[in-house]
Amino acid sequence: MDLTVGMDPCPTMDWTRSVSAVSMKASLEKLFSFACSLGYSMEIAGTQMSYVEGKKITLKYSDVKTTYYSLLHELGHVMIMKQLNLKADNTVFSLFYSGYLRPAKKKTKVDEVKLSVTLVHEELDAWRKGLDVAAMLELPLNLSEYSEHACMSVGTYIYNAAATWSELYGDRYEGSVSE
């Protein structure tokens, strides 16, 4: 089923193709309108993951519930950028460790550890901000289901951070991240 949003940057989605989608239609459209009011366009595609890039939110479509929770999460990222007064064209992967992408500096394993750990922090914050968005817009939310989606998502970042840490430090920890 192709639900890719075409030319309209602020679409009204037709979710009637799925019975479970009908119950969430108003909430999703409210989220779409909110994103558009912030100047973001939307795309639902068959991508590996959902993400914000520039002023566009791309959502992985697997089912309506996942799309709904993913959009709340991605809007959490948008709200963090807004709160920190960052431009939407900010190209850093981690808001908390932006030095990682400075091209003049050669990246070390320590840089990779710092980035991977701060990404966990950023992802957790975005899931929390997604809850704020739902509350602000008075959207229905099953907190248990939302938390399950958040745990599964953040778990991949934790796994990657642990692998990066282990690659550099093995089993030892000396109280700081250094060479």
LINVENHU-V918381 format. One record per backbone hydrogen bond with DSSP energy under -1.0 kcal/mol. NH is the residue of the N-H (numbers start at 1). CO is the residue of the C=O. E is the energy in kcal/mol with one decimal. If there is no record, write none. Layout:
# LINVENHU-V918381
nh->NH co->CO e->E
nh->NH co->CO e->E
This chain:
# LINVENHU-V918381
nh->18 co->15 e->-1.3
nh->22 co->18 e->-1.2
nh->28 co->24 e->-2.7
nh->29 co->25 e->-2.6
nh->30 co->26 e->-1.9
nh->31 co->27 e->-2.1
nh->32 co->28 e->-2.8
nh->33 co->29 e->-2.6
nh->34 co->30 e->-2.2
nh->35 co->31 e->-2.7
nh->36 co->32 e->-2.6
nh->37 co->33 e->-2.3
nh->38 co->34 e->-1.1
nh->39 co->36 e->-1.6
nh->40 co->35 e->-2.4
nh->41 co->55 e->-2.6
nh->43 co->57 e->-2.1
nh->45 co->59 e->-2.7
nh->51 co->58 e->-2.6
nh->53 co->56 e->-2.8
nh->56 co->53 e->-1.6
nh->57 co->41 e->-2.7
nh->58 co->51 e->-2.7
nh->59 co->43 e->-3.1
nh->61 co->45 e->-2.0
nh->67 co->63 e->-2.3
nh->68 co->64 e->-2.7
nh->69 co->65 e->-2.6
nh->70 co->66 e->-2.7
nh->71 co->67 e->-2.4
nh->72 co->68 e->-2.0
nh->73 co->69 e->-2.2
nh->74 co->70 e->-2.9
nh->75 co->71 e->-2.5
nh->76 co->72 e->-1.3
nh->77 co->73 e->-1.5
nh->78 co->74 e->-1.9
nh->79 co->75 e->-2.6
nh->80 co->76 e->-2.1
nh->81 co->77 e->-2.5
nh->82 co->78 e->-2.5
nh->83 co->79 e->-2.9
nh->84 co->80 e->-2.5
nh->85 co->82 e->-1.2
nh->86 co->81 e->-3.2
nh->90 co->87 e->-1.8
nh->100 co->97 e->-1.6
nh->101 co->98 e->-1.3
nh->102 co->99 e->-1.3
nh->105 co->102 e->-1.3
nh->112 co->108 e->-1.8
nh->113 co->109 e->-2.3
nh->114 co->110 e->-2.7
nh->115 co->111 e->-2.7
nh->116 co->112 e->-2.6
nh->117 co->113 e->-2.3
nh->118 co->114 e->-2.4
nh->119 co->115 e->-2.2
nh->120 co->116 e->-1.2
nh->121 co->117 e->-1.6
nh->122 co->118 e->-2.7
nh->123 co->119 e->-2.8
nh->124 co->120 e->-2.4
nh->125 co->121 e->-2.3
nh->126 co->122 e->-2.3
nh->127 co->123 e->-2.1
nh->128 co->124 e->-2.2
nh->129 co->125 e->-2.9
nh->130 co->126 e->-1.9
nh->131 co->127 e->-1.2
nh->132 co->128 e->-1.5
nh->133 co->129 e->-2.3
nh->134 co->130 e->-2.2
nh->135 co->131 e->-2.4
nh->136 co->132 e->-3.0
nh->137 co->133 e->-2.4
nh->138 co->135 e->-1.0
nh->139 co->134 e->-3.0
nh->146 co->142 e->-2.8
nh->147 co->143 e->-2.6
nh->148 co->144 e->-1.9
nh->149 co->145 e->-2.3
nh->150 co->146 e->-2.5
nh->151 co->147 e->-2.9
nh->152 co->148 e->-2.2
nh->153 co->149 e->-2.3
nh->154 co->150 e->-3.2
nh->155 co->151 e->-2.1
nh->158 co->154 e->-2.5
nh->159 co->155 e->-2.6
nh->160 co->156 e->-2.2
nh->161 co->157 e->-2.5
nh->162 co->158 e->-2.8
nh->163 co->159 e->-2.4
nh->164 co->160 e->-2.3
nh->165 co->161 e->-2.7
nh->166 co->162 e->-2.9
nh->167 co->163 e->-2.1
nh->168 co->164 e->-1.5
nh->169 co->165 e->-3.5
nh->170 co->166 e->-1.9
nh->172 co->169 e->-1.7
